[in-house]
Amino acid sequence: MPERPEQDVIVIGGGPVGLAAGMSLAGQGLRVTVLERDGEAVVAGPDVAERAWGRWHRPGVAQFRQPHILLPVGTALLRERLPRVVDALEASGPLRINLVAAGREVPGMGGPRPGDERYDTLTARRPVLDAAFATAAAATPGLTVRRGTEVTGLLTGAEQLQGRPRVTGVVTQDGEELRAALVVDAGGRNSPVSALLARLGGPPPASERAEAGFVYYARTYRAVGDAPAQSPWPLNHHEGVSTIVIPADHDTWSAVLVVSSRDRALKGLHDPAAWERAAKLFPELDGRTDGEPITAPQAMAGLHSRIQRTVVEGRPVVTGLVHVGDAWASTDPQFGLGLSMGMTHAVALADTVAGTGLTDAVELALRFDEVTGRTLVPVYRRLREWDRHRLAEIDAAIAGRPYETDDPGWHLTNALDGVKLADPDVLRAVTEVACMLDSPEGAFSAPGLVERALTLNGGSAWSWPGPSRAEVLAAVEAG
């Protein structure tokens, strides 16, 4: 009988998703080691929020100080499955918000309803949130987190499927070999594991990759006096530009201008003065630039939408290794779904392992792919299709012509987005989808809801009030 390895599971990546996977698996009595290439973390203690924001640097996470939000589905998962994280986050002073609270107070929207508590969430800036996960992980029995440890290779053992590698562990930058029954890739968008897997031979995963196509110019503020009121809706789309407002802990918030990476005329938004001039044109950003800036406009670009599945035509291309979160599929971040998707995936992995065990690696791979395909692949596909249409729409705006498509789904999506603050049922249905609490089919299944929505605000011809792309460009170039 082969000797049992020193750990049952190795998780590559110590961000929130990797730690969520590690804590969930350790909660089953498994011995779990998380390997994180960045150095020591900030954990609980006095002024944890400011220490995390001001002193903690994670070179491996390019978006560490970019805007971030934990949606209600993520908060619900934490409360149910990882209460230590909630306790640590509560101690750091998170923001408590309800995502429909401002929208339901718009005239004619009827105010609160029973059940609206499902849209409650806790959120914080990314370093503060990461500190809560690190604090909880340090207190989890059976879980070891090794920081400053980079994975540079994969170990293999006897195959369960001919010609398809069985991963049995990893090699670190120091040549150390660590073995486990399961290796979990939670290394994020830039995980090295896919390249390491390709070195092993065998059939490749089924994958697709496309440039996300957007540039995000984000600036974070701290309130001087009272923080601005919550926006009726955090994400709004205009001709050539989208805006995002993300509230966070300790009276901070971020405002974001999102443009196409092909719209080179708007590259001047990286300049603070140009960014401020442009931001003031958007009604939903009124008052959002009046605080103390605690970052310059930060550009995030070069992102890709990517997915890989290691079960192809009903057979795993590798066993003993699974990908979770952004290491499995990365999406357009303007919808704020990345963390919630990753946490959903991490919990699904733990549930799959609880059902299959670790001995039959083929069964584990098949069952995990099945639940991933059922719960998360539709979300990825929906976001990817939205990106395709939105980029084409912006291309048309740059060319000075209307965007034309015969895709009824795109027209319906735009129409429903445009009337969510004109009908309380539509607001909650849109929120259900936006927060991954329900599918579009389920959220809009009430008889007559879609038909009624299409009679509001001019139907699909309605657009958000705000500046044209030409007016934004003029503001950027005014300096």
C-alpha positions in Angstrom: 0.0 0.0 0.0 1.5 3.4 -1.0 2.5 5.7 1.9 -0.1 8.3 2.7 1.1 11.8 1.8 1.7 14.4 4.5 -1.3 16.4 3.2 -4.6 15.3 1.6 -5.0 18.5 -0.4 -2.6 21.1 -1.7 -4.2 24.4 -2.8 -2.1 26.7 -5.1 -3.0 30.3 -4.3 -3.8 32.0 -1.0 -6.3 34.6 -2.1 -10.0 34.5 -0.9 -10.9 31.7 -3.3 -7.9 29.5 -2.4 -8.4 30.1 1.3 -12.2 29.4 1.0 -11.4 26.1 -0.7 -8.8 25.3 1.9 -11.0 26.1 4.9 -14.0 24.2 3.4 -11.9 21.1 2.8 -10.2 21.3 6.2 -13.6 21.5 7.7 -14.2 17.9 6.6 -11.2 16.7 8.6 -8.8 16.7 5.6 -5.2 17.9 6.0 -4.8 20.9 3.7 -1.8 23.0 2.7 -2.2 26.3 0.9 0.8 27.5 -1.0 0.9 31.3 -1.7 3.7 32.9 -3.7 3.3 36.4 -2.0 4.8 37.1 1.4 3.2 37.5 4.8 -0.4 38.6 5.2 -2.0 41.2 7.4 -4.2 39.6 9.9 -6.6 40.7 12.7 -5.4 43.2 15.3 -5.6 47.0 15.9 -6.4 49.1 12.9 -6.5 46.0 10.6 -8.3 47.9 7.9 -5.7 50.6 7.6 -2.8 48.3 8.0 -4.1 46.1 5.2 -4.8 49.0 2.9 -1.6 51.0 3.7 1.1 48.4 4.3 0.1 45.1 2.6 1.4 44.6 -0.9 0.6 41.5 -3.0 2.8 41.7 -6.2 1.1 38.6 -7.5 -2.4 40.3 -7.6 -2.3 43.2 -10.0 -5.9 44.3 -9.0 -5.2 44.2 -5.2 -6.1 47.9 -4.8 -8.7 48.0 -7.5 -12.4 48.2 -6.6 -13.9 45.1 -5.3 -17.3 44.0 -3.9 -18.7 40.9 -2.1 -22.2 40.3 -3.4 -25.0 38.9 -1.3 -24.5 35.3 -2.6 -20.9 35.5 -1.4 -21.9 36.9 2.0 -24.6 34.2 2.4 -22.0 31.5 1.6 -19.6 32.9 4.2 -22.3 33.0 6.9 -23.4 29.5 6.2 -20.0 27.8 5.5 -17.2 30.0 6.7 -18.4 31.9 9.7 -14.8 32.6 10.9 -14.4 34.9 7.9 -17.5 36.8 8.8 -16.3 37.2 12.3 -12.9 38.5 11.2 -14.6 40.8 8.6 -17.0 42.2 11.2 -14.1 43.0 13.5 -12.4 45.0 10.7 -15.4 47.3 10.2 -17.0 46.3 6.9 -19.7 48.2 5.1 -23.2 46.8 5.5 -25.5 47.5 2.6 -28.6 46.2 0.9 -28.2 46.3 -2.9 -31.8 47.3 -3.5 -32.1 49.8 -0.6 -31.5 52.9 -2.7 -33.4 51.8 -5.8 -36.5 50.8 -3.9 -36.7 54.4 -2.5 -36.9 56.0 -6.0 -40.3 57.6 -6.3 -42.9 55.1 -7.3 -40.8 52.0 -6.4 -42.8 51.3 -3.2 -40.0 51.0 -0.6 -38.9 47.9 1.3 -40.6 44.5 0.9 -40.5 41.3 2.9 -37.6 39.2 1.7 -35.4 42.1 0.7 -32.9 40.9 3.3 -31.6 38.4 0.8 -29.9 41.4 -0.9 -27.9 42.3 2.3 -24.2 42.0 2.0 -21.0 42.9 3.8 -18.2 44.3 1.8 -14.8 46.0 2.1 -11.8 47.0 0.1 -9.9 44.1 -1.3 -6.9 44.2 1.2 -9.3 44.4 4.1 -11.3 41.5 2.8 -8.2 39.4 2.2 -7.1 40.2 5.7 -10.3 38.7 7.0 -9.8 35.5 5.0 -6.2 35.3 6.2 -7.2 35.7 9.9 -9.9 33.0 9.6 -7.5 30.6 7.8 -4.9 31.0 10.5 -7.5 29.8 13.1 -8.7 26.8 11.0 -7.7 23.4 12.4 -6.1 21.1 9.8 -5.1 24.0 7.5 -1.5 25.2 6.9 -0.8 28.3 4.9 2.7 28.7 3.6 3.4 32.1 2.2 6.4 33.0 -0.1 6.1 29.6 -1.7 5.9 29.4 -5.5 4.9 26.3 -7.4 7.2 25.5 -10.3 6.3 22.0 -11.2 3.7 19.2 -10.9 4.4 15.6 -9.7 2.7 12.7 -11.3 2.0 9.1 -10.4 0.4 6.0 -11.8 -2.3 6.9 -14.3 -5.9 6.0 -13.7 -6.7 6.7 -17.4 -4.2 5.7 -20.1 -2.3 8.6 -21.6 -3.8 11.1 -19.1 -1.6 12.2 -16.3 -2.4 11.8 -12.6 -1.1 14.7 -10.6 0.1 13.6 -7.2 1.8 16.8 -5.9 3.8 19.8 -6.7 7.4 21.1 -6.8 8.3 24.4 -5.2 10.9 27.0 -6.2 13.4 25.4 -3.8 13.0 22.0 -5.3 10.9 20.7 -2.5 8.4 18.0 -3.4 5.0 18.0 -1.7 2.6 15.2 -2.4 -1.2 15.1 -1.9 -4.2 13.2 -3.1 -5.6 16.3 -4.7 -4.1 19.5 -6.1 -6.4 22.5 -6.4 -5.4 25.4 -8.7 -6.7 28.6 -7.2 -3.9 30.7 -8.6 -6.2 33.3 -10.3 -6.1 34.8 -13.7 -2.4 34.4 -14.0 -2.0 31.0 -12.5 1.1 29.1 -13.8 -0.6 25.7 -13.5 -2.0 25.4 -17.0 1.5 25.9 -18.4 2.9 23.4 -15.9 0.1 20.9 -16.9 1.0 21.3 -20.6 4.5 20.0 -19.8 3.1 16.7 -18.7 1.8 15.8 -22.1 -1.6 14.2 -22.6 -4.6 15.8 -24.3 -5.2 19.5 -23.6 -8.2 20.9 -21.7 -11.0 22.3 -23.7 -10.4 26.0 -23.6 -11.3 29.3 -25.1 -9.8 32.7 -24.6 -10.8 36.2 -25.8 -9.6 39.7 -24.9 -12.2 41.1 -22.4 -11.7 44.3 -24.4 -12.2 46.9 -21.6 -10.1 49.4 -19.7 -11.1 50.3 -16.2 -10.1 53.7 -14.9 -10.8 53.6 -11.1 -10.3 56.1 -8.4 -10.9 55.5 -4.6 -12.0 58.2 -2.2 -12.5 58.7 1.5 -15.3 60.9 2.8 -14.7 64.3 4.1 -17.7 64.7 6.3 -20.6 62.4 5.4 -20.1 59.7 2.8 -22.3 60.0 -0.3 -25.6 58.2 -0.2 -25.8 54.7 -1.9 -26.4 54.8 -5.6 -29.8 53.5 -6.9 -27.7 51.1 -9.0 -24.0 50.7 -9.1 -23.4 50.0 -12.8 -24.7 52.2 -15.7 -24.0 52.1 -19.4 -23.8 55.1 -21.7 -22.6 55.8 -25.2 -19.0 54.4 -25.2 -18.6 54.6 -21.4 -19.9 52.7 -18.4 -19.7 53.9 -14.9 -19.4 52.0 -11.6 -19.8 53.2 -8.0 -18.6 50.7 -5.4 -19.0 51.6 -1.7 -16.5 50.1 0.8 -15.5 50.1 4.4 -14.6 53.1 6.6 -16.5 55.7 4.4 -14.5 54.9 1.3 -15.7 54.2 -2.1 -14.5 53.8 -5.7 -15.8 55.4 -8.9 -14.9 53.7 -12.2 -15.1 54.8 -15.9 -15.0 51.8 -18.2 -14.2 52.2 -21.9 -13.2 49.9 -24.8 -9.5 49.1 -25.1 -9.9 50.0 -28.7 -11.1 53.5 -27.9 -7.6 55.0 -27.8 -8.9 58.5 -27.9 -10.0 58.1 -24.3 -6.6 56.9 -23.0 -6.2 60.3 -21.4 -8.5 59.2 -18.6 -5.4 58.1 -16.7 -4.7 61.7 -16.0 -6.3 62.8 -12.7 -7.6 66.2 -14.0 -9.0 64.6 -17.2 -10.6 61.8 -15.2 -12.3 64.3 -12.9 -13.6 66.4 -15.7 -15.1 63.4 -17.4 -16.6 61.9 -14.2 -18.5 65.2 -13.5 -20.5 64.7 -16.7 -22.3 61.6 -15.4 -25.4 62.2 -13.3 -24.9 59.0 -11.3 -21.4 60.2 -10.2 -22.7 63.4 -8.8 -21.0 63.9 -5.4 -18.8 60.8 -5.9 -15.7 62.8 -6.6 -16.1 65.2 -3.7 -14.1 63.2 -1.2 -10.4 62.9 -0.5 -8.8 60.9 -3.3 -6.7 58.1 -1.7 -5.6 56.7 -5.1 -4.8 58.3 -8.5 -6.9 57.0 -11.4 -5.7 53.4 -11.7 -5.9 51.8 -15.1 -6.6 48.1 -15.3 -6.4 46.6 -18.8 -5.1 43.6 -20.7 -7.7 41.3 -19.1 -9.0 38.2 -20.8 -12.2 36.2 -20.6 -11.0 32.6 -20.5 -12.4 29.2 -19.6 -10.9 25.8 -19.4 -12.5 22.5 -18.7 -10.5 19.4 -17.9 -13.3 17.0 -18.8 -13.5 16.6 -22.6 -16.0 14.3 -24.3 -16.8 12.7 -21.1 -13.3 11.9 -20.0 -10.9 13.8 -17.8 -7.7 15.0 -19.5 -6.0 15.0 -16.1 -6.8 13.6 -12.7 -5.7 14.6 -9.2 -5.9 18.3 -10.3 -8.8 20.7 -10.5 -9.1 24.4 -11.2 -11.3 26.8 -9.2 -12.3 30.4 -9.5 -10.4 32.6 -11.9 -7.9 29.8 -12.6 -10.9 27.9 -14.1 -12.7 30.8 -15.8 -12.0 34.6 -15.7 -14.7 37.1 -16.6 -15.2 40.8 -17.2 -14.9 42.3 -13.7 -17.3 45.2 -14.3 -20.2 43.1 -13.0 -18.3 42.3 -9.8 -19.1 38.5 -10.0 -15.6 37.1 -9.8 -15.3 36.7 -6.1 -18.9 35.2 -5.8 -18.3 32.8 -8.6 -15.0 31.8 -7.1 -16.5 31.2 -3.6 -19.4 29.3 -5.1 -16.9 27.1 -7.0 -14.7 26.5 -3.9 -17.7 25.4 -1.9 -18.9 23.2 -4.7 -15.5 21.5 -4.8 -15.7 20.8 -1.0 -19.2 19.4 -1.5 -18.0 17.2 -4.3 -15.1 15.9 -2.3 -17.5 15.1 0.6 -19.6 13.0 -1.8 -16.8 11.2 -3.8 -13.9 11.1 -1.4 -10.3 11.5 -2.7 -9.6 7.9 -3.7 -11.3 7.8 -7.1 -9.8 10.8 -8.9 -11.7 10.0 -12.1 -15.1 10.2 -10.3 -14.1 13.3 -8.5 -13.1 15.0 -11.8 -16.4 14.0 -13.5 -18.6 15.1 -10.7 -16.9 18.4 -10.2 -17.1 19.2 -13.9 -20.8 18.3 -13.8 -21.7 20.7 -11.0 -19.4 23.4 -12.5 -21.2 23.1 -15.8 -24.6 23.3 -14.2 -24.0 26.2 -11.9 -21.2 28.4 -13.3 -20.7 27.8 -17.0 -24.1 29.5 -17.8 -22.9 32.6 -15.9 -19.6 32.7 -17.8 -21.4 32.3 -21.1 -23.9 35.1 -20.3 -21.1 37.5 -19.4 -19.0 36.6 -22.4 -22.0 37.2 -24.8 -22.7 40.6 -23.1 -19.0 41.6 -23.6 -19.2 40.8 -27.3 -22.3 42.9 -27.9 -21.1 45.8 -25.7 -17.8 46.1 -27.5 -19.5 46.0 -30.9 -21.9 48.7 -29.6 -18.9 50.9 -28.6 -17.2 50.3 -31.9 -20.3 51.6 -33.6 -20.3 54.7 -31.4 -16.7 55.4 -32.2 -17.6 55.1 -35.9 -20.6 57.4 -35.5 -23.3 54.9 -36.4 -25.9 53.0 -34.4 -25.3 49.4 -33.3 -27.4 47.0 -35.2 -27.9 43.3 -34.3 -30.7 40.9 -34.8 -30.0 39.2 -31.4 -33.3 39.5 -29.4 -31.5 38.6 -26.2 -29.3 41.7 -26.4 -32.3 44.0 -27.0 -34.2 42.4 -24.2 -31.2 42.7 -21.8 -30.9 46.4 -22.6 -34.6 47.0 -22.2 -34.8 45.3 -18.8 -31.7 47.1 -17.6 -33.3 50.4 -18.6 -36.5 49.9 -16.6 -35.2 48.4 -13.4 -35.7 51.7 -11.5 -39.2 52.1 -12.9 -40.8 48.9 -11.7 -40.2 47.2 -8.3 -40.6 43.7 -9.6 -38.1 44.3 -12.4 -35.6 45.8 -9.9 -35.7 42.7 -7.8 -35.5 40.4 -10.8 -32.5 42.2 -12.2 -30.9 42.1 -8.8 -31.5 38.3 -8.6 -29.5 37.8 -11.8 -26.9 40.4 -11.1 -26.1 38.8 -7.7 -26.1 35.2 -9.0 -29.1 34.4 -6.8 -31.2 33.2 -9.7 -30.9 32.6 -13.4 -32.5 35.0 -15.9 -35.1 32.4 -16.7 -36.0 31.9 -13.0 -35.9 35.6 -12.0 -38.2 36.8 -14.8 -40.6 33.8 -14.8 -43.5 35.6 -13.2 -46.4 35.8 -15.7 -46.4 39.1 -17.6 -43.3 40.6 -16.0 -41.2 40.9 -19.1 -44.2 42.0 -21.2 -45.0 44.7 -18.6 -41.4 45.8 -18.4 -41.2 46.4 -22.1 -44.0 49.0 -21.9 -42.0 51.2 -19.5 -39.6 54.0 -20.3 -40.0 53.6 -24.1 -39.1 49.9 -24.1 -35.8 49.0 -25.9 -35.4 52.5 -27.3 -34.7 53.9 -23.8 -31.2 54.8 -22.8 -29.6 56.1 -19.6 -29.4 59.9 -19.4 -25.8 61.1 -19.6 -23.1 62.5 -21.9 -22.3 61.3 -25.3 -18.9 59.8 -26.1 -18.0 63.0 -27.9 -18.8 65.1 -24.8 -16.6 62.8 -22.7 -13.8 63.0 -25.2 -14.1 66.8 -25.2 -13.8 66.8 -21.4 -10.7 64.6 -21.5 -9.0 66.8 -24.1 -10.0 70.1 -22.4 -6.8 70.3 -20.4 
